[in-house]
Structures are given as C-alpha cells and as structure tokens.
Amino acid sequence: MGVSTFKGGVHPYDGKELAMDKAIVDLRPEGLMVYPLSQHIGAPAKALVGKGDRVLMGQKIAEAAGFISAPVISSVSGTVKSIEKKLTVGGSMVESIVVENDQEYETIPGFGEKRDYTKLSKEEIVQIVKDAGIVGLGGAGFPTSVKLCPKNPEKIDFFLANAVECEPYLTSDYRDMLEMPEKLIGGLKIVLSLFPNAKGKICIEDNKPEAIRILTELTKNEERIEVISLRTRYPQGGERQLIYAVTGRKINFSILPADAGVLVNNTDTLIAVFEAVCESKPLVRRILTVTGDAVVRPGNFRVPLGTNYQQLIDAAGGFTEDPEKVISGGPMMGMSLFTLDVPVTKNSSSILAFKEDQVSKEPVTPCINCGRCAAACPTNLMPVMMMKAVLQKDIDRFKALYGTECIECGCCAYVCPAKRPLTQGFKEMKRRIKAELARKAETERKAEAEKKAEAEKKAEAEKKAEAEKKGGE
C-alpha cells in the first residue's frame, strides 16, 4: 500500500497563514464577462450563441467540439456583445464569447433543483457532468466526464480525492474542506457509485489538521471512504506523487492513472460534481485565493467564471503598493502576469502579488554540479544533463534522458544555487517536442491523403479504361 510521501520534493515557505482563516466571500462582478472557448485540455468549444443574443446564468453558450472537449456555461445573465479573440492568462489571444452582465443573474429553468443521484443511471450521471462543463479544477483542465469513462471501469480500485493543495499560498481548497465538507464527500460518493470495486481516499497533507479532523469525523461510518494524512512536501499534490504516496503504484508518461487502477480528482472538482448532479448547477464559478504581501486584504473568493482579474484585486482591497510580481496560480507552477485585464477561467486558482520579485534579483551563474536538482526531482530525472540538452537544442538527447517525464513542478529551479532557469528550459523543450510531433503527424496525414487520392485516381483511370475497352468491343 501507500508510503505517505514520495522521494524528492522540497519544503518552501507556504505563506498560507495570509488567507487560510479567511472564509470564502461571494463576489458579483460588473461589466463585461469573457468566456474563452478553450479553457480545458482538448478541442476548443464551439460557440452556440451570436452577437446580440440574450443568455441566462447556467445556459450552455458553447458546446464540446470533440470527445476530449468541454462546453462553456454562462455564469451570468446578459447580452452577447461579441465573439472575438481576447487575451488570456497564458498570454495568448483566444476566441472568446463576451457577455454584458445585466446584474440580474436570471437562471435557466431548473437551475438549483435538488436531485437524488441514487435514482440516476451511471450514463445519466456522466452526461450531467459532461453537460455541466466540469473539468479538472486542480489546474490541468482535463474534461471530468472523459476521466469518468475509463476503458475498464471494473478495474478501478482507488478513487483519490486530491485535497493536498501543496502549492504555497493557495488556500481555496482548504476553505472548501472547512466550509463544504459534505459536498466534497457527496461528490466522492457520486463518482464511487460509477466504480463498484473502488475505495475512496480523501488525501490531505498533515499541515491541515482541522480539515483532517472534520472529514475524518464525517466519514467515520462510510465503509468505502477513508481520510489519508500525508506528509507535507511539495509537490505532494502532483498526480504521480499522490498515487505513489497513497497506493505505492508508479505512474509514468506512457500510461494513464486508470491503467494502474486509480483515478484522481481535485477537491473542488468533486464539489462541482456534487453541485451538478445533486443541485442541477453547471460549472459557473471558481474559488480563488487572492494573496501575497502586496495585497491589502488577502482572502478567498467565489466568483463567476469570466470575471476580470482586476475586479478580484479590487475586492481584496487593491495593492498596498505597486507589486513587482503578480502571478496567476501558485509561486511554483503559476504564470507571471503583465496585465490584470484577463478573465477567470476554469483553470484559475489564485492571484498572488508580491512587493519584491526575489527570483529576478538573483543573478544566474554557471552550474556547479552540486546535484541538488537531481535530489529534489520528484520524478527521479537528471536536470543537469537535461539542461545541457536544452542549451544544445538536442531534442533526441532530451528525450533519451526521459525529459518528457518532467512534471514542471519547479523543484529543481527552486533548489538551484546558481539560479538557473531549469524548469523554463524544460517547458520550452517539451513545447518543441510537441510541435515536432504535430508537424510529423500533419506530414503523415498529408502523405496518407495524397496516397489515397493517387489510389482513387488510379482506380478511376482503370475503371475508365475498362469502360472504353468494353465500348470498343
């Protein structure tokens, strides 16, 4: 069974005391709401509305455009102002539906109606989750309905509720556990109903004793659910690290967790499942932590999807002074922002603002071959050798070093005394590999299409020649 932790990792200052005791506050934004059509892994959603259309809260405004895709739901009522490319947190311009919020929050019929999941079939539950637009809210954004349909559901023997929240400063999942533990347990019971052979494990790091106490008490009579206390270590919440710590099973890049008999969902994802299935509420909100030493009133906020980041900062009292660094997400895996004029999406988890940018002030020096990066790597890779391949632009060498197994957690860069941008280099190399694979696939597709066209042309010529021969006879 499990080992309660994993090899490697780091223990950064967690900064959670700034917001962990702040109850979740509901925010109702004003003005324009922006809904990118791509805020999940897979194909972008396809718009179902047009300019001038009136939409309601809970209405599907974009449908899934493939098996791995997810619909987009309006979080407010109002009028579609435009469908255009808008800037997103990742820095790219993404086709988006822009809605003028009318502040009425008029919902679709049936929104909020109670439902008994025990009276629903497995197929109905999965369809509800799909129609609700739920994706992994831990940051990955993988469509949850797809995850709930593995090839061999009878072979799933563990369903893990990832309540670790190991990223420093983030506290929204912790507040979920304190304020909505029944919904978390309810969501886990719903997904367990799909996998009769699975045991549910609510996995929490031991720096959250109150959450462990509450959930242990509430699940003491649940035969299929157990609360697991894990040692505090980053990145304990990484899917591979969590699975190994709890089950002792190892996952790599070439296989899915389901292939090892395990499925994992984030805390808020399971709460979203409960709200969709039992309360008829599609995914229209995110809970974000707004914190950092440059924020006047750090806290946790429940906000409609599509809300502008600036409104979240305003709700937290603004900045104490102009921050040198603002990050979307955690300090280890988040992305630096150059503007707050971006929308909250399903992938959003927090906004961090710091008076000083400690990273940029540290000079980068040559590698001293100390080996700290290798000791810290939770995937047992060799960051020193991988970085040499990055600098030499040697894709084959990078792949031979299993560089594609990198989970981009940032541990290597965190412990590096030379302050080398290791994780950044690995991300860039993985993007190159992905682009190379895409080009190769496109070349093969074109070659196959040309081969098919040539075969059809040849068959047509032979058919014509045969017809002419018969006509001559």
N, C-alpha and C positions, 0 to 999 in steps of 0.2 A: 504493500500500500504506500501511502504518501510518506514524504520525508520532511514535511513542514517548511521547506525552503529549497533553494537551488544553489548551485555553485556559481561564484562570481557576484556581480552586482556591487552597488555602492550604498552609502548611507548619507545622502545630502541633507542639509538643514531643511526641514519640511515646511516651515512657515505656516502651518495650518492653524496656529493659535489666533491668527488675524481674523479668521472668518468661521472657524468651526462651531462657535457658540452662537452664531447669528442665524436666527430662524429664516426660512425661505419667505421672501416677500414677493407678492404678485405685482407685476408691472404691466400696465396697459399703455402701450406706446401711442404716439400720434403721428400723423403724416403718412408717408409712403412706406409700404411693406414690399420687400423684394424677395422673390422666391426663385432661386436658381433651379434650373431644370436638372442639373447634375449636382446632387449633394449626397451621393451614395456611390458605392462601387458598382460598376456595370454601365449599361447603356443609359444615356440621359433620358429623362421622361419626355413625353410628347404632350405639348400644350393642348388642352381641351376647350380653352376659352379664347376670346379675342378682345381687342380694344373696345371699350365701351360696355362690355358685359358686366352685369352686377353679379357678385359672388357672395356666398354666405360662409360663415365660420363652420368648418367641418366639410366643406364641399371639395370634391376632387377636381383640381384645376389642371392637372397634368397626369397622364396615365403611364404606367410602366411600358417601356418600349422594347422589352425583351424578357427572357427568363430571369436573367440577373439584372434587375432594374427595380425601381420603386416609384409609386405615384407620389405626387406632391399635393398636399391638402392646404386649403386656405385657412389661416389662423384667425382671420378677422372677416367682417362683412364690409363690403365696399364695392368700388368700381375699378375694373381693369383699366389702367391708364396707358399701358404699353406692354409690348413684349420686345425686349431689346437686350443687348449684351451689357452686363453690369459687373463691376469689379467685385471679386470675392476675396476671402481671407488668404487664399493661396497665391494671390497676386495676378490671377488670370481673369480674363473677361469671359463670363459665362452667360449664355442665353437665359433670360430670366423673365418671369411674369411680375409686373409692377402693379400693385393694387393701392388705390387711395383708400385709406382706412376711414370709414364713416363714424367710428367710435360707438356704433350701436351693438356690435358683437351679436348680430342676429344669426342664429344657428340653423342648420338644416333640420328637417323633421326627424325626430327620433334621437337627436344628439343628447347623450346623457341618460338614456333609458337603461334601466337595470336589466341584466341578462344572466341566466344560470348556465355556466359553461358545462355543467354535468349533463345537460339536456341537449348539447350540441355534438355533432359528429366530429371526428378528427379533421375531416375535409373542410367542414364549416369553420372550425377554429383557425385553420391555416389560411383559409380565404379571408376571414375577418382581419387577421394580422396583415395579410398582403394588401387588402383594400385600405387599411389604416395608414399605410406608408411607413411602417416601422422598419428601421434599420438599426444596426448595432450602434448604440449611443455612447459606447466607450471611446469612440473616435474612428473606428475602422469603417463604419458605414455600410457593412455588408447587409443586404436585404434579409431580414429575420425570417420571412416566410420560406426562403430558399434553404436557410440553415435548418429549419424545422422539417425538411423533407430529405433526409439523407437516404442513400441507396438501400441500406439495410437497417431500418429503424429498430428491429428486434435485437440488434447487436449493440445498441447504445445502452451502456450500463452505468454511466455517470453523466449527470447534468449539473454543471457548476455555475453557481451564481457568483459572478466576479464582483465582489464588494470590497476589493482590496484598496482601490484608489491610492496607488503608491506614488503618483506624481506629487512633488512638493506643492504646497499652497492650495491645491484643489480640495474643496470640502463639500461639494454639492451632493455626491453620493452618500457621504456621511450624514448629511441632513436628511436625505431620503430615508435612510435606515432609522433615524430617530423619529421622524415625523410621519412616515408612511410604511412602517414595517409590515402591516397587514397586507398592503398592496404588493409588496415585494414577495411575501410568502405566497399570496394568492396567484401572482404571475408564475412563480415557480411550480405551483401545483397544477396550473393550467398546462404548462409545457410537459410536465411529468405525465400528464394524462395521455400524451401522444406517444410515450415511450414506456410501456408497461414493465420493462425489465430494468429501468434506470432508478438510481438513487440520487436524490438531490443534495448538493453540498453548498451551503452558503459560506463563502470563503472570505474571511476578514483578517487584516493584519492586527497584531496584538497591541498596536498603539491606539486602538479604538475600543477600549474595554466596555464603554457604555453601550455601544451598538452590539457588541458580542453578548452582553448581558440581556438586553431587550429581546434580541432574536432567539437566543437560547431558551428563554422563558416561553416565548410564543410558539416555539416548535417542539417543546418537550413531549407532546403527545402525538407528534407527526411521525409515523413509522418510516416514511420514505425520505424525510428531510433531516439533515444534521448540520449544525454550525461548526465550521472548522476555523480554529485560530492559527494564523500563520505568523512566522517571524517577520518583523518589519525589515524589509530590504527592497530597494529599488533594483530592477523592475519586476517585483513580485506579481504585479497585475498583468504582465505580458502573458499572452495565451499559452505559449510553450512552457514558460517558467511556472505558471499556475498549475497546469496539468501535471507537470513533473512533481511539483511540491505536494499535490493532493493525492495523486494516483501512482506516482513512480513511473509513469509511462512517458517515453520520449517522443517528441514530435519534431519533424524537420520540414524543410521547404517542399519536399517532394510528396508529402502526404497531408491529408486533412485531419483535424482532430477526430472527426466522425469515423475515419478509418481505424482509429485507435479506440473506438467505442466511447468517445467523450464529446459532449457539446458544451459550449460556454456562452453565456450571455451576461452582459453588464447589468448592474443593479437597476439603473433607470430604464433599460430596455425591458426588463421583466415587469417593471411598474407600468410601462407603456402598453405591454401585452395585456395586463390586467385591465387597464382603463379601456382598451379597445374591445376586449371580449366581454367583460362584465359590466362596463358602463357606457358602451356604444360611443366612445370618444376616440376618433382617429388621432394620429400624432400631429398636434398643432402647437406644441410648446417644448421648450428646453429649459433645464435648470442650470444656470451658470454661476460660477463663483467670480466675483469681481474683487480683486485684492492686490496687495503689494504695498510697499511703504510710500508710494506716491498717491494712493487713493485715500480720500478723506474718510469715508465710512465703508470699509470692506464688508462684504456680505454675500448672500446667496439670493438669486432672483429667478423666479419662474416667469418666463417671457414668451410671448407668441413668436413662432418661427417667422423670420422675415424682418424682425426688429433691427433697427440700425444700432451698431455698437456704441455710437456716441450717446444714445439715449440711456444705455446701461451705465455708462460712466457718469452721466448726469444724475441718474437715480442713486448712485453711490456717493453723491456729493461733489463729484468732479475730482480734480487733482490738487494736491497740496502745493505742488509746483510742477513746472513742465518736466515730465519724465524723460529720462534719457533713453529708456527702452520700454516698449509696450509689446506684450506677447499674447497671441491667441492660443490658448491651450496651456500646458504645463511648461515649466522652465527647461525641462529635459528634452521634450519632444515637440514642443509648440513652435509656432512660426512668428517671427518678429513682424510687427505691423508698421507701415509707414503712413497709414491713414486709418481713422476710425469710421470712415464712410463705407462700411461693408456690412452685410446683413448676417444676423444669426441664422445658422443652418442646423441641420440635424447633427453635423459633426462638431458643432461648437460646444466647448466645455467650460471655458473661463476666459477672462481678460486679466492679465497681470500687468501692473505698471510699477516701474522702479525708478527711483531718483537717479541712480547711477547704473551704467552699463558696465558691470565688472568684467565681462568677457572681452569687450573691445579694448579695454585699457591694458590688458595683459599682452605683452609682445610675444609673437610666435618665434620660437628658436628651434634650432636643429634637434632632431630626435637623439636622445642619449642612450637608447636601447636599454631602458630600465626594466621593461617588461610589465609595468603596471597595467597597461591597457589590456594585455592578454589575461592577467589575473582577474581583472574586473569584468571581462566579457562574459555575459551570461550564456552565450551560445558557443563558448569554447573556441573562438576563432583567433587568428593571429593578425591583429590590426596593424602592426608594424609592417609586415610583409604585404598586406592588402594595400596600405597607403603607398608603398613603393610601386605597386602595380597601377594605382590610380595616377600617380605622378608621371609614370611612363606611358599612360594610356593603353596599358596592356590588358585588354578585356579577357583574353584567354587565360592569362596568369591569374587575374582576379577571380575568374570562375573556378580555376583549379584549386584556389585557396578557399573555396566554398564561400566566397564573398556574398553570393546571393542569399546566404542564410542569415546575413546581418539583419537584425530587427530594428536598427536605427534608434536604439534606446538612449544613446549618448553617454553611456558609462565610460567608454574609452576616452572620449574627449574630456570628460569631467575629471578624470584622474591624471591626465597627461601633464607632467610638469613643464613640458615645452609648449603647452597650449596650442598644439597642432589641431587644425580643423578636421579631425578624423571622420566624424560622422557625416559632415557636409560632403567630404570627398567620396564616401561610400554611397551616399544618396545619389550623387551625380553619376557615379559609375553604374549604379543599378538602373538609373534612367537611360543611360546609353545602351545598356544590355537590352532593356525593354524595347527601346526604339529599334535596335538591331533586329530583334525577334519580329517586331511588327513589319519591318521592311522585308525581311525574309519571307514572312507569311504572305505579304502582298505580292512579292515576286512569284512565289509558288502559285498563288491564286491566279495571277495573270497568265503564267505558263500553262496552268491547267485549263484556263478559259480558251487560250489560243489553241491548245491541243484538241480541245473539244470542238472548237469552231472548224479546225482543219479536218477533223474526222467527219463532221457533218457535211463539210464542203465536198470531201472525197466521196461520201456516201451519195450525196446529191448528184455528183458527176457520174458515178457508176449507175445510178438509177436512170439518169438521162440517157446515158449511152445504151443501156439495156432497152429503154423505150424506143430509141432510134433504131436499134437493131431489129426489134420486133416490127417496127413500122416498115423497115426496108424489106423484110421478108414478106 
